[in-house]
Amino acid sequence: MLGHSESIESVKRYYDALGEKEWDRLAATMRGRVSLEVHRRFLGRFVQPGWRVLEVGAGPGRFTRELAALGTRVVVTDVSDVQLDLNKVRLRGTDAEHYVERRELLDVSDTGRYADGEFDAVVAFGGPLSYAFERTDEAMRGLLRVVRPDGFVVASVMSLLGTWRYFLAAITTLGEVVGEDANDEVLRTGDLRHFAREPGDHICRMFRWSDVEALVERGGGRIVDGSASNWASLGDPQALARLEADSGRWERFIAHEIAACAEPGARDGGTHILFAAGAP
Ligand SMILES: C[S@@+](CC[C@H](N)C(=O)[O-])C[C@H]1O[C@@H](n2cnc3c(N)ncnc32)[C@H](O)[C@@H]1O
């Protein structure tokens, strides 16, 4: 299995190569569009206009734009210089760019350059904490440290159980190709490196809701709230297409979906897990 530094390098290369396609992740599919809405509304509950926010793993800027729309000032960061450049290009000439304080390269585990409590909130959507591997605890502690005591860390990580359920066919195939021992290890640890064979393979660490709770607790924080990224929207695509075709029904569906995703019994059910954490 890849070691920590090789893993970070591999993820960086993956996102450098993915480039512009990362922008489509939350727009191209129905589950992506629902996930975007769930993330967008979750974010809106935890940041206030005028706040100074550290955005980690910002990618091309879907949530940088949202943070700007919410009236926050943003330090935009990412481990991939390609993604950071794309963020600049995407926001260039838009009002959102006025809300960007600066952009810098940052590994989620290396927040030592920031002062204690210097941000009102930290946002790490789309899995930066899933790419911290052996330094996940350190990364979580760092994010909690740089946020002021009554601010929030708002993050999402890849979900182990929801991903297994939704991608059962692909994961079963990987088990057949790579071996059932690797499959057992992925399901035990959430670590996709047990499946990785080629240099370009996507690797990450997936979490159960109980892992997220334990991670926050070990980091010295407390969970304020949580949600799945999807519950019903990983279901029948044709039913979903009918709902999306009618804006009134879609809006009602999204409201039901967001309420369902927040239920403790649903938090493991989507492809991602969202959480907000603060000081105890
Ligand atoms: C799935 S994208 C999410 C982008 C954006 N936050 C969103 O939710 O749309 C994951 C981002 O995290 C970045 N990333 C990966 N590993 C990271 C690490 N160790 N530290 C910081 N960012 C990382 C990637 O370069 C990529 O831009």
The ligand as an ORCA input file, in Angstrom:
! r2SCAN-3c Opt
* xyz 0 1
  C     -13.712     16.542     -4.794
  S     -12.781     18.026     -4.857
  C     -13.809     19.167     -3.960
  C     -13.740     20.584     -4.458
  C     -14.713     21.541     -3.756
  N     -14.391     21.712     -2.358
  C     -16.127     21.018     -3.890
  O     -16.649     20.454     -2.917
  O     -16.696     21.177     -4.973
  C     -11.505     17.723     -3.677
  C     -10.480     18.843     -3.623
  O      -9.605     18.612     -2.499
  C      -8.271     18.845     -2.930
  N      -7.396     18.033     -2.077
  C      -7.056     16.731     -2.227
  N      -6.217     16.362     -1.261
  C      -6.015     17.440     -0.474
  C      -5.212     17.669      0.679
  N      -4.465     16.720      1.219
  N      -5.249     18.918      1.213
  C      -5.997     19.903      0.665
  N      -6.756     19.730     -0.431
  C      -6.764     18.516     -0.993
  C      -8.249     18.422     -4.394
  O      -7.163     18.977     -5.101
  C      -9.617     18.901     -4.870
  O      -9.568     20.216     -5.368
*
